[in-house]
Amino acid sequence: MIGVLLRAKELGRIEAVTPLLESMQSQGYWLSDEIIEHARELADEAGDAGPDND
């Protein structure tokens, strides 16, 4: 699933993966914080502040 989101961002189909991953996590899809952080790094979103990153 994460690979699909990363590819969608690469193709310009979505703007960011972080909000989608966080939404999936909050709705019960099992994603560790470490997996989300790694996906953010791969998507070049690691420096972006999300809702939990003050």
Secondary structure per residue as TSV (DSSP state, phi and psi in degrees):
chain	resnum	aa	ss	phi	psi
A	1	M	-	360.0	-43.5
A	2	I	H	-63.8	-39.3
A	3	G	H	-60.6	-38.1
A	4	V	H	-64.5	-43.0
A	5	L	H	-65.0	-41.8
A	6	L	H	-62.4	-41.7
A	7	R	H	-66.3	-40.2
A	8	A	H	-61.1	-39.0
A	9	K	H	-67.8	-42.8
A	10	E	H	-55.9	-39.6
A	11	L	T	-84.3	-3.4
A	12	G	T	81.3	14.8
A	13	R	S	-79.0	-28.3
A	14	I	-	-130.7	155.8
A	15	E	S	-83.0	-37.8
A	16	A	-	-152.5	148.6
A	17	V	S	-91.8	-28.0
A	18	T	H	-55.1	-52.2
A	19	P	H	-61.9	-34.8
A	20	L	H	-69.1	-43.4
A	21	L	H	-64.2	-42.4
A	22	E	H	-65.8	-36.7
A	23	S	H	-65.5	-45.1
A	24	M	H	-59.1	-44.6
A	25	Q	H	-61.5	-44.4
A	26	S	H	-69.4	-20.6
A	27	Q	T	-94.4	9.2
A	28	G	T	105.6	-6.5
A	29	Y	-	-71.5	126.5
A	30	W	-	-75.9	109.2
A	31	L	-	-138.3	121.4
A	32	S	-	-73.6	158.5
A	33	D	H	-60.3	-34.4
A	34	E	H	-66.1	-40.0
A	35	I	H	-65.6	-42.6
A	36	I	H	-62.7	-43.5
A	37	E	H	-62.6	-41.1
A	38	H	H	-64.0	-42.4
A	39	A	H	-63.1	-39.2
A	40	R	H	-62.8	-39.6
A	41	E	H	-64.0	-45.0
A	42	L	H	-63.3	-30.6
A	43	A	T	-90.5	5.5
A	44	D	T	57.8	39.3
A	45	E	-	-117.2	8.5
A	46	A	T	-61.3	-32.1
A	47	G	T	-85.8	-10.0
A	48	D	S	-72.9	138.2
A	49	A	-	-84.6	121.1
A	50	G	-	-94.1	-175.3
A	51	P	T	-64.5	-25.5
A	52	D	T	-101.0	3.0
A	53	N	-	-111.6	80.6
A	54	D	-	-76.3	360.0
